[in-house]
Amino acid sequence: MGRGKDEHEPLSFFEFWPGWLFYTPIVAYWIAMGVRYRDFGMPTAANPLISTGGLCGESKSSILDMAGPFARQFIAPWVVLDTDTNDLTRAQAALAAAGISLPVVVKPDIGCNGTGVKLARTTDALALALAEFPRGVRLVLQRLIPWEHEAGLFYIRHPQEDCGQITSLTYKDVPALTGDGRSTVAELLDADPRTRLLPHIYRPRLADRLNDVLSKRQTLPLVFTGNHCKGAIFRNGAADITPALTDVLNRILRDIPEFHFGRIDVKFRSESALREGKDFEIIEINGVGSEATHIWDAHTTLREAYAAQFHHYGEAFRIGAKNRARGWKSTSLPAGIRQWREQKRLLRSYPQND
């Protein structure tokens, strides 16, 4: 790929740096842009109909609710449920009314990075998943999309433009162990060139299976959620951004009022179908708090990662400024901090994701 790096390298050297280390230059860039535009919250005006523009504390279901009839054709059906009493009975009634059958994905309405996301294939699993959340929390129950492949598509459209562009496409692969009939799960983790470097991600989730021996060719998926920090493997799919895919995504997102900037997470049948803009469904739509996740491809250099981050956050400021000129307002710093703190509080209360 012309980067002078071993194509089989399992991790980039910065891929799992502490957040404070990797994001310090980005925070500095944000501050510099805030000084330039005299508004540190300017990006929150990029998607003015979404709380904080989708920077933090936004409701996933409220974003999906904004979708018009064309966009809804591409979104996996969902219902919301506020945990309280008789959760299972109420969940079954809501799912039945929406024509949704098991399996479903249960996820917090306010959350990030896949925290708390659970897969419920059976009634018993659904009851268990609902019981793991604290009371008074709003959940989204969404039909499980049958296609196994997942991707993140980053989309940017300036207010004066009719057509936006896909600036990043990232394939999200679920790592899995393959048994040999002799080795334990722990031994397989230690033998894999990637998982052996990330024991803090995989071992806690597999604590009750570390001594199991997988039969020959038996596979064990290590995660369900397609999130990098939860263990999914990200691949840069920029070569698969096509006019056909861009056209259909633009039509979808033009059907969501005042959506200009963010990442759309989808599941799809095949890479060839995705290139044609066919056979995919939307899991969720993320605003200005989302990333162009191709930066976590193991072959992305640190320079490329920062260039992508600076470009995207710079665009968020520029779009926010254009929307401010149109009369929209950004989120104030105190209000944004309050929502960020509330999101952090909620994240701490959620169960471990599947």
C-alpha positions as CSV (number, residue, x, y, z in Angstrom):
1,M,0.0,0.0,0.0
2,G,3.1,2.2,-0.3
3,R,3.3,2.9,3.5
4,G,6.4,1.0,4.2
5,K,4.7,-1.2,6.8
6,D,4.2,-4.9,7.1
7,E,0.8,-5.7,5.7
8,H,0.4,-8.3,8.4
9,E,1.1,-6.0,11.3
10,P,-1.8,-6.6,13.8
11,L,-1.9,-3.1,15.3
12,S,-0.8,0.3,14.5
13,F,1.6,1.6,17.2
14,F,-0.9,4.3,18.3
15,E,-4.1,2.2,17.9
16,F,-4.6,1.7,21.6
17,W,-2.9,4.7,23.1
18,P,-4.6,6.1,26.2
19,G,-7.3,8.5,25.1
20,W,-5.7,11.5,26.8
21,L,-2.6,10.9,24.7
22,F,-4.1,10.4,21.3
23,Y,-6.7,13.2,21.7
24,T,-4.6,15.9,23.2
25,P,-3.6,17.4,19.8
26,I,-7.3,17.2,18.7
27,V,-8.5,19.0,21.8
28,A,-5.8,21.7,21.1
29,Y,-7.1,21.9,17.5
30,W,-10.7,22.3,18.7
31,I,-9.7,25.1,21.1
32,A,-7.8,26.9,18.3
33,M,-10.8,26.6,16.0
34,G,-13.1,27.8,18.9
35,V,-11.0,30.9,19.3
36,R,-11.0,31.5,15.6
37,Y,-14.8,31.2,15.4
38,R,-15.3,32.8,18.8
39,D,-17.5,29.8,19.8
40,F,-16.1,26.6,21.3
41,G,-19.5,24.9,20.7
42,M,-19.7,25.8,17.0
43,P,-19.8,22.2,15.7
44,T,-23.0,21.6,17.7
45,A,-24.8,23.8,15.2
46,A,-23.7,21.5,12.3
47,N,-26.8,19.3,13.0
48,P,-29.0,21.9,14.6
49,L,-32.1,19.7,15.1
50,I,-30.1,17.2,17.1
51,S,-29.3,17.8,20.8
52,T,-25.7,19.2,20.9
53,G,-25.5,18.3,17.2
54,G,-24.8,14.8,18.3
55,L,-21.7,15.6,20.2
56,C,-22.8,14.0,23.4
57,G,-25.9,13.1,25.3
58,E,-28.1,12.8,22.2
59,S,-31.0,10.4,21.9
60,K,-30.4,7.7,19.3
61,S,-34.2,7.2,18.8
62,S,-34.9,10.9,18.4
63,I,-32.5,11.0,15.5
64,L,-34.1,8.0,13.8
65,D,-37.6,9.6,14.5
66,M,-36.6,12.5,12.3
67,A,-36.3,10.3,9.2
68,G,-38.7,10.8,6.4
69,P,-40.4,8.0,4.5
70,F,-37.6,7.4,2.1
71,A,-34.9,7.2,4.8
72,R,-37.0,4.9,7.0
73,Q,-37.0,2.3,4.2
74,F,-33.3,1.8,5.0
75,I,-33.4,1.9,8.8
76,A,-33.8,-1.4,10.8
77,P,-37.2,-1.1,12.7
78,W,-37.0,-0.2,16.3
79,V,-39.1,0.6,19.4
80,V,-38.2,2.4,22.6
81,L,-38.8,1.2,26.2
82,D,-38.3,2.9,29.5
83,T,-37.2,0.4,32.1
84,D,-39.5,0.2,35.1
85,T,-41.7,-2.7,36.0
86,N,-43.0,-5.6,33.8
87,D,-40.3,-4.7,31.3
88,L,-40.6,-8.0,29.4
89,T,-44.3,-7.8,29.0
90,R,-44.2,-4.2,27.8
91,A,-41.3,-4.9,25.5
92,Q,-43.1,-7.8,23.9
93,A,-46.2,-5.7,23.4
94,A,-44.2,-2.9,21.8
95,L,-42.3,-5.2,19.5
96,A,-45.5,-7.0,18.4
97,A,-47.2,-3.7,17.7
98,A,-44.3,-2.7,15.5
99,G,-44.2,-6.1,13.8
100,I,-40.7,-6.9,15.1
101,S,-39.9,-10.4,16.1
102,L,-36.8,-11.8,17.9
103,P,-33.9,-11.6,17.7
104,V,-33.4,-8.0,18.7
105,V,-30.6,-5.8,19.7
106,V,-31.1,-4.0,23.1
107,K,-29.1,-0.8,23.5
108,P,-29.2,2.4,25.6
109,D,-30.9,5.3,23.9
110,I,-28.1,7.6,25.2
111,G,-24.7,6.0,24.9
112,C,-21.5,5.6,22.9
113,N,-18.9,3.1,21.8
114,G,-21.3,0.2,22.1
115,T,-21.5,0.4,25.8
116,G,-24.4,-1.7,27.1
117,V,-25.4,-3.2,23.8
118,K,-27.0,-6.6,24.2
119,L,-28.2,-9.3,21.7
120,A,-31.4,-11.0,22.7
121,R,-32.2,-14.1,20.5
122,T,-34.8,-15.6,22.9
123,T,-37.5,-14.4,25.3
124,D,-35.3,-15.5,28.2
125,A,-32.3,-13.5,26.8
126,L,-34.5,-10.5,26.3
127,A,-35.8,-10.6,29.9
128,L,-32.2,-11.0,31.2
129,A,-30.9,-8.1,29.1
130,L,-33.7,-5.8,30.3
131,A,-33.1,-6.7,33.9
132,E,-29.4,-5.8,33.6
133,F,-30.2,-2.1,33.1
134,P,-31.0,0.3,36.0
135,R,-34.6,1.5,36.3
136,G,-35.6,4.6,34.5
137,V,-33.3,4.2,31.5
138,R,-34.6,4.5,28.0
139,L,-33.7,1.6,25.7
140,V,-33.9,1.1,22.0
141,L,-35.0,-2.4,20.9
142,Q,-34.1,-2.9,17.2
143,R,-34.6,-5.8,14.9
144,L,-31.4,-7.7,14.4
145,I,-30.2,-7.1,10.8
146,P,-29.5,-10.5,9.3
147,W,-26.4,-9.5,7.3
148,E,-23.2,-10.1,9.2
149,H,-21.0,-7.4,7.5
150,E,-20.9,-4.0,9.1
151,A,-19.5,-0.6,8.0
152,G,-19.3,3.0,9.1
153,L,-19.9,5.7,6.4
154,F,-19.0,9.3,7.2
155,Y,-21.1,11.9,5.5
156,I,-20.6,15.6,5.1
157,R,-22.9,18.1,3.3
158,H,-22.6,21.9,3.6
159,P,-25.9,23.7,4.0
160,Q,-25.7,25.3,0.5
161,E,-25.0,22.0,-1.2
162,D,-27.5,19.7,-2.8
163,C,-25.2,16.7,-2.6
164,G,-23.0,15.6,0.2
165,Q,-20.0,13.3,0.1
166,I,-18.8,10.2,1.8
167,T,-15.4,11.1,3.3
168,S,-14.7,7.8,5.0
169,L,-15.8,4.2,4.7
170,T,-14.7,1.7,7.3
171,Y,-15.4,-2.0,7.4
172,K,-15.9,-3.5,10.8
173,D,-14.8,-7.1,11.2
174,V,-15.7,-9.2,14.2
175,P,-12.6,-11.2,15.4
176,A,-13.2,-14.9,16.1
177,L,-11.1,-17.8,17.4
178,T,-11.0,-21.1,15.5
179,G,-10.6,-24.2,17.5
180,D,-8.1,-27.0,16.8
181,G,-9.6,-29.6,19.2
182,R,-6.7,-29.3,21.7
183,S,-6.1,-25.6,22.7
184,T,-8.2,-23.8,25.4
185,V,-9.7,-20.4,24.6
186,A,-7.0,-18.8,26.7
187,E,-4.3,-20.5,24.7
188,L,-6.0,-19.5,21.4
189,L,-6.1,-15.9,22.6
190,D,-2.4,-16.0,23.4
191,A,-1.6,-17.6,20.0
192,D,-3.4,-15.0,17.9
193,P,-1.1,-12.1,16.8
194,R,-3.8,-9.5,17.6
195,T,-5.7,-10.8,20.5
196,R,-2.6,-11.6,22.5
197,L,-1.8,-7.9,22.5
198,L,-5.2,-6.9,23.8
199,P,-6.0,-9.2,26.8
200,H,-7.7,-6.4,28.6
201,I,-10.4,-6.3,25.9
202,Y,-11.1,-9.9,25.2
203,R,-10.3,-11.9,28.5
204,P,-12.9,-10.2,30.8
205,R,-15.7,-10.9,28.3
206,L,-14.6,-14.6,28.0
207,A,-13.8,-15.1,31.7
208,D,-16.1,-18.1,32.0
209,R,-14.8,-19.8,28.8
210,L,-11.1,-19.4,29.1
211,N,-10.6,-23.1,29.9
212,D,-13.0,-24.4,27.3
213,V,-11.5,-26.4,24.4
214,L,-13.0,-25.6,21.0
215,S,-13.5,-28.5,18.7
216,K,-11.6,-28.5,15.4
217,R,-12.8,-25.7,13.1
218,Q,-15.4,-24.5,15.7
219,T,-15.5,-20.7,15.7
220,L,-16.0,-18.4,18.7
221,P,-16.8,-14.7,17.9
222,L,-15.1,-12.5,20.4
223,V,-17.5,-9.5,20.3
224,F,-20.9,-8.6,18.9
225,T,-20.8,-4.8,18.7
226,G,-18.9,-3.2,15.9
227,N,-16.8,-0.8,18.0
228,H,-13.1,-0.5,17.9
229,C,-12.6,0.1,21.6
230,K,-14.7,-3.0,22.3
231,G,-12.5,-5.2,20.1
232,A,-13.8,-5.1,16.5
233,I,-11.2,-4.8,13.8
234,F,-11.5,-1.8,11.4
235,R,-10.4,-1.8,7.8
236,N,-10.2,1.3,5.5
237,G,-12.7,0.8,2.7
238,A,-12.2,4.2,0.9
239,A,-11.6,2.4,-2.4
240,D,-15.3,1.2,-2.3
241,I,-16.8,4.7,-2.1
242,T,-18.7,4.9,-5.4
243,P,-21.0,7.4,-7.0
244,A,-23.9,4.9,-6.6
245,L,-23.3,4.5,-2.9
246,T,-22.9,8.3,-2.5
247,D,-26.1,9.0,-4.4
248,V,-28.3,6.7,-2.3
249,L,-26.8,7.8,1.0
250,N,-27.3,11.4,0.0
251,R,-31.0,10.7,-0.8
252,I,-31.4,9.1,2.6
253,L,-29.7,11.8,4.6
254,R,-31.5,14.6,2.7
255,D,-34.6,13.0,4.1
256,I,-33.4,13.8,7.6
257,P,-34.0,17.5,8.2
258,E,-30.8,19.6,8.7
259,F,-28.5,16.6,8.9
260,H,-25.1,17.7,7.6
261,F,-22.3,15.9,9.4
262,G,-21.9,12.4,11.0
263,R,-21.3,8.7,10.6
264,I,-24.0,6.2,9.6
265,D,-23.4,2.7,10.8
266,V,-24.9,0.0,8.5
267,K,-25.0,-3.7,8.0
268,F,-24.8,-5.1,4.5
269,R,-25.0,-8.2,2.4
270,S,-21.7,-7.9,0.6
271,E,-19.0,-5.4,-0.3
272,S,-20.0,-5.6,-4.0
273,A,-23.6,-4.8,-3.1
274,L,-22.6,-1.9,-0.9
275,R,-20.5,-0.4,-3.7
276,E,-23.7,-0.5,-5.8
277,G,-25.7,1.2,-3.0
278,K,-27.8,-1.9,-2.5
279,D,-28.7,-4.4,0.3
280,F,-27.8,-2.5,3.4
281,E,-29.7,-1.4,6.5
282,I,-28.9,1.4,8.9
283,I,-28.2,0.6,12.5
284,E,-27.9,4.1,13.8
285,I,-27.0,7.7,12.8
286,N,-24.3,9.5,14.7
287,G,-23.6,13.3,14.8
288,V,-20.6,15.5,15.4
289,G,-19.3,13.3,18.2
290,S,-18.6,10.5,15.8
291,E,-15.3,9.7,14.1
292,A,-14.1,8.8,10.6
293,T,-13.2,5.4,11.9
294,H,-10.8,4.4,9.1
295,I,-8.2,6.0,11.3
296,W,-8.2,2.8,13.4
297,D,-7.1,0.6,10.5
298,A,-3.8,-1.0,11.5
299,H,-2.2,0.4,8.4
300,T,-3.1,4.0,8.9
301,T,-0.2,6.2,9.9
302,L,-0.4,8.6,12.8
303,R,0.0,11.5,10.4
304,E,-2.9,10.2,8.3
305,A,-5.0,9.7,11.4
306,Y,-4.5,13.3,12.6
307,A,-5.0,14.7,9.1
308,A,-8.4,13.0,9.0
309,Q,-9.4,14.2,12.4
310,F,-8.4,17.8,11.8
311,H,-10.2,17.8,8.4
312,H,-13.4,16.4,9.9
313,Y,-13.6,18.6,12.9
314,G,-12.6,21.6,10.8
315,E,-15.6,20.8,8.6
316,A,-17.8,20.6,11.6
317,F,-16.8,24.1,12.6
318,R,-17.3,25.4,9.1
319,I,-20.7,23.9,8.7
320,G,-21.7,25.1,12.2
321,A,-20.6,28.7,11.2
322,K,-22.7,28.5,8.1
323,N,-25.7,27.3,10.1
324,R,-25.2,30.1,12.6
325,A,-25.4,32.6,9.7
326,R,-28.7,31.0,8.8
327,G,-30.0,31.6,12.3
328,W,-29.3,28.4,14.1
329,K,-27.7,28.5,17.5
330,S,-24.9,26.3,19.0
331,T,-25.0,24.6,22.4
332,S,-23.6,26.7,25.1
333,L,-20.5,25.3,27.0
334,P,-22.3,24.9,30.3
335,A,-25.2,23.1,28.7
336,G,-22.8,20.8,26.8
337,I,-20.9,20.0,29.9
338,R,-24.1,19.1,31.7
339,Q,-25.1,16.7,29.0
340,W,-21.6,15.2,28.8
341,R,-21.7,14.5,32.6
342,E,-25.1,13.0,32.4
343,Q,-23.9,10.7,29.6
344,K,-20.9,9.7,31.6
345,R,-23.2,8.9,34.6
346,L,-25.4,6.7,32.4
347,L,-22.5,4.9,30.8
348,R,-21.2,3.8,34.2
349,S,-24.6,2.3,35.0
350,Y,-24.9,0.1,31.9
351,P,-24.0,-3.6,31.8
352,Q,-21.1,-5.0,29.8
353,N,-21.8,-5.1,26.1
354,D,-22.0,-8.4,24.2
